[in-house]
């Protein structure tokens, strides 16, 4: 005779344990759903709001180019030396500022895909950049020191953010502006000394961007014999002795104004070695903003305009706004 066997009814303790496990699982799922709903899509996906990479820019020139390319939403961090203010920044909420002295935790909290920086930054805090690399953050370390490299530099950056079409428009506009501003020739133009660092009377390498602008503006670089300490550097030593040897040729004296060279005009004028130069006797001493003549951005067009005014005999003696 067959008898039907039935499973024994679960004990109350087993029922309570199963219910508790189910409740915990449901709570975990709900927490995950709510968390994902609260996290912005850009952060969750590891890309900027525009769908491209999340970028921390430690160099103001890189920031300006990215802004001009229409990639401001990709920027999740910028440097503390930002100066660009154009139509691309209208209504833009600037992201947090970063520097090479910040700790790795601050960088990683911004969840960047890239950190844009100059090669010189790598040696200033190698531990930081080593930690970022181990965490999977890509380092974009490019530097443009010659005018002939400008377009390639911009195009390479545009590839990172998917702006290849936009960069061609930017390049075309820049070339058109530069062509309209440049002087026909610097032959026979006034002799100009470009000061990069006041303390040691440093100038720029002959193949640097500032010297290129000076030539386009119709000026003649009296420090054409300057040589940087090593290949790839923009700054070149010159010194008072060599400047005095060229004293009679210095019709115009232009000092860049910025973090590397922040001395006021009157300090430049009071230096004994410069008082004998024709530029000082004829009141042709000028300062121009570093960001307009040294940074590899389309703002170089404005730098050329200022240079052309100065070399041509016009222009404010104090383009940088120095009140002293």
C-alpha positions in Angstrom: 0.0 0.0 0.0 1.5 3.4 -1.2 1.4 6.3 1.3 1.8 9.9 0.4 4.8 11.6 2.0 4.7 15.3 2.7 7.5 17.6 3.7 7.4 18.6 7.2 6.2 22.2 7.8 9.2 24.6 8.3 9.9 25.5 11.8 9.1 29.1 12.9 12.9 29.9 13.3 13.6 28.8 9.7 10.8 30.9 8.3 12.0 34.0 10.1 15.6 33.5 8.8 14.5 33.2 5.2 12.3 36.3 5.5 15.2 38.2 6.9 17.5 37.2 4.1 14.9 38.2 1.5 14.5 41.6 3.2 18.2 42.2 3.3 18.5 41.4 -0.4 15.7 43.6 -1.4 17.2 46.5 0.6 20.5 46.1 -1.1 18.9 46.1 -4.5 16.9 49.2 -3.6 20.0 51.0 -2.3 21.9 50.2 -5.5 19.0 51.6 -7.7 18.8 54.8 -5.6 22.5 55.3 -5.7 22.7 55.0 -9.5 19.8 57.3 -9.8 21.6 60.0 -7.8 25.0 59.7 -9.6 25.3 61.9 -12.7 25.6 60.0 -15.9 28.9 61.6 -16.6 30.4 60.3 -13.3 28.9 56.9 -13.6 30.1 56.4 -17.2 33.6 57.8 -16.7 33.1 60.5 -19.3 32.2 64.2 -19.4 28.7 65.5 -19.8 29.3 65.8 -23.5 30.1 62.1 -23.8 33.8 62.5 -24.1 36.6 62.0 -21.6 36.7 63.6 -18.2 39.8 65.9 -18.2 41.8 67.8 -15.5 43.9 70.4 -17.2 47.0 71.6 -15.3 48.1 74.0 -18.1 46.1 77.1 -18.9 47.0 76.9 -22.6 45.4 73.4 -22.8 42.3 74.7 -21.0 41.9 77.5 -23.5 42.2 75.3 -26.5 39.7 72.8 -25.1 37.3 75.7 -24.4 37.7 77.0 -27.9 37.0 73.5 -29.3 33.7 73.4 -27.5 34.9 70.8 -24.9 34.2 72.8 -21.7 31.9 70.1 -20.4 34.7 67.6 -20.5 36.7 69.7 -18.0 36.3 68.4 -14.4 39.4 70.4 -13.2 41.5 73.3 -14.2 44.8 75.0 -13.2 45.2 78.0 -10.9 46.6 80.1 -13.7 43.5 80.3 -15.9 43.2 83.7 -17.8 41.1 82.9 -20.9 37.8 84.7 -21.0 36.0 84.4 -24.3 32.5 83.6 -25.7 33.1 79.9 -24.9 33.3 80.7 -21.1 29.9 82.6 -21.0 27.7 80.9 -18.5 30.4 78.3 -17.7 30.7 77.2 -14.1 34.4 76.7 -13.7 35.3 73.3 -12.2 37.6 73.0 -9.2 41.2 74.1 -9.4 44.1 71.7 -9.2 47.9 71.9 -9.0 50.8 69.5 -9.0 51.0 70.0 -5.2 47.6 68.5 -4.6 47.3 64.9 -3.3 46.3 62.0 -5.4 43.0 61.5 -3.5 41.8 64.9 -4.7 42.6 64.0 -8.3 40.9 60.6 -8.1 37.8 62.0 -6.4 37.2 63.9 -9.7 37.3 60.6 -11.6 39.3 61.9 -14.5 40.1 59.9 -17.6 43.0 62.2 -18.5 45.2 64.7 -16.8 46.6 67.3 -19.3 50.0 68.7 -18.2 53.3 70.0 -19.5 56.3 67.6 -19.4 58.0 69.9 -16.8 55.2 69.0 -14.4 56.2 65.3 -14.3 59.4 66.0 -12.4 57.8 68.3 -9.9 55.7 65.6 -8.2 56.6 62.2 -9.7 54.8 60.3 -6.9 51.5 61.9 -7.8 51.7 61.1 -11.5 52.9 57.6 -10.8 49.9 57.0 -8.6 47.5 58.4 -11.2 49.0 56.2 -13.9 48.6 53.1 -11.6 45.0 54.1 -11.1 44.4 54.0 -14.8 44.4 57.8 -15.5 46.0 58.7 -18.8 48.6 61.5 -18.8 48.6 63.8 -21.8 52.0 65.4 -21.7 52.6 67.5 -24.8 54.5 70.8 -25.2 54.5 73.1 -28.2 57.5 75.5 -28.3 57.7 76.3 -32.0 55.2 78.0 -34.3 55.6 75.3 -36.9 54.2 72.8 -34.4 51.1 74.7 -33.4 48.6 73.1 -35.8 49.8 69.6 -35.1 49.6 70.3 -31.4 46.0 71.5 -31.7 45.0 68.6 -33.9 46.4 66.0 -31.5 44.5 67.6 -28.7 41.3 67.6 -30.7 41.6 63.9 -31.3 41.3 63.2 -27.6 38.0 65.0 -27.3 36.6 64.1 -30.7 36.7 67.6 -32.2 38.6 67.0 -35.5 36.1 69.1 -37.5 36.1 71.9 -35.0 39.9 72.2 -34.9 40.1 72.7 -38.6 37.7 75.7 -38.3 39.8 77.1 -35.5 43.0 76.7 -37.5 41.6 78.4 -40.6 40.3 81.3 -38.5 43.7 81.7 -36.8 45.7 81.6 -40.1 43.4 84.2 -41.6 43.8 86.5 -38.6 47.5 86.1 -38.4 47.9 86.8 -42.1 45.9 90.0 -41.8 48.0 91.3 -38.9 51.5 90.4 -39.9 53.9 93.0 -41.3 55.3 92.4 -44.8 58.9 92.0 -43.6 61.1 92.5 -40.5 64.1 93.6 -42.7 65.0 97.1 -41.7 62.6 97.1 -38.8 63.5 98.3 -35.3 65.7 96.2 -33.1 63.8 94.7 -30.2 65.0 92.9 -27.1 62.5 90.4 -25.6 62.8 89.9 -21.9 61.5 86.6 -20.6 62.9 86.8 -17.0 64.0 90.1 -15.5 66.3 88.9 -12.8 69.0 87.4 -15.0 68.1 89.3 -18.2 66.9 86.2 -20.0 65.3 86.2 -23.4 63.7 83.6 -25.7 65.2 81.0 -28.0 65.4 82.2 -31.6 63.0 79.6 -32.8 60.4 80.2 -30.1 56.9 81.4 -30.5 57.5 84.9 -29.0 60.4 85.6 -31.4 58.2 84.3 -34.3 55.5 86.9 -33.3 58.1 89.6 -33.1 59.3 88.8 -36.6 55.7 88.8 -38.0 55.2 92.2 -36.3 58.1 93.7 -38.2 60.6 93.7 -35.4 64.2 92.5 -35.5 65.4 90.2 -32.7 68.6 91.7 -31.4 69.2 88.5 -29.3 69.3 86.2 -32.3 72.5 84.7 -30.9 70.8 83.5 -27.7 70.8 79.8 -27.1 68.7 77.8 -24.5 70.5 75.6 -22.0 69.1 72.5 -23.8 67.0 71.6 -26.8 63.3 72.1 -26.4 63.5 75.0 -23.9 61.9 78.4 -24.7 63.9 80.5 -22.2 67.5 81.4 -23.0 70.1 83.1 -20.9 71.5 86.4 -22.2 72.9 88.5 -19.4 73.9 92.2 -19.0 77.2 92.0 -20.8 75.8 90.6 -24.0 72.9 93.1 -23.8 75.4 96.0 -23.5 77.2 94.7 -26.5 74.0 95.1 -28.5 73.0 98.3 -26.7 72.9 100.6 -29.8 70.6 98.1 -31.6 67.8 98.0 -28.9 65.2 100.5 -30.2 62.4 98.7 -28.4 62.4 96.8 -25.1 59.5 94.3 -24.5 59.2 92.3 -21.3 56.6 89.6 -21.0 54.4 89.9 -17.9 53.2 86.9 -16.0 54.1 84.3 -13.3 57.7 84.0 -14.6 58.2 87.8 -14.9 56.0 89.9 -12.7 58.3 93.0 -12.1 56.7 96.4 -12.7 57.9 98.6 -15.5 59.6 101.1 -13.2 61.8 98.3 -11.8 62.9 97.5 -15.3 63.6 101.1 -15.9 65.8 101.5 -12.8 68.2 98.8 -13.8 71.6 100.4 -14.6 72.4 98.2 -17.5 69.2 99.2 -19.4 69.4 102.9 -18.9 71.9 103.3 -21.8 69.7 101.6 -24.3 67.9 103.8 -26.9 64.6 102.1 -26.0 64.8 103.5 -22.5 66.0 107.0 -23.6 63.1 107.2 -26.1 60.5 105.8 -23.7 59.9 102.6 -25.8 59.7 100.1 -23.0 56.7 97.8 -22.9 55.2 94.9 -21.2 52.9 92.4 -22.8 50.9 89.5 -21.1 52.6 86.2 -21.1 49.4 84.4 -22.2 49.4 86.4 -25.4 52.9 85.7 -26.6 54.1 82.5 -25.0 51.2 80.1 -24.7 50.5 78.0 -27.8 46.9 79.1 -28.3 44.9 81.1 -30.8 45.3 84.1 -28.4 48.7 84.5 -30.1 46.7 86.6 -32.7 46.0 89.2 -30.0 49.7 89.0 -29.0 50.7 89.8 -32.6 48.3 92.7 -32.7 50.0 94.2 -29.6 53.5 93.5 -30.9 52.7 95.2 -34.2 51.4 98.3 -32.5 54.5 98.4 -30.3 57.0 97.8 -33.1 55.2 100.3 -35.3 55.6 103.0 -32.7 52.2 102.9 -31.2 50.7 101.0 -28.3 50.4 101.7 -24.6 53.8 101.6 -22.9 52.2 99.3 -20.3 50.1 96.7 -22.1 50.0 94.5 -19.0 48.2 97.1 -17.0 51.0 97.9 -14.6 50.2 101.1 -12.6 53.8 101.6 -11.3 
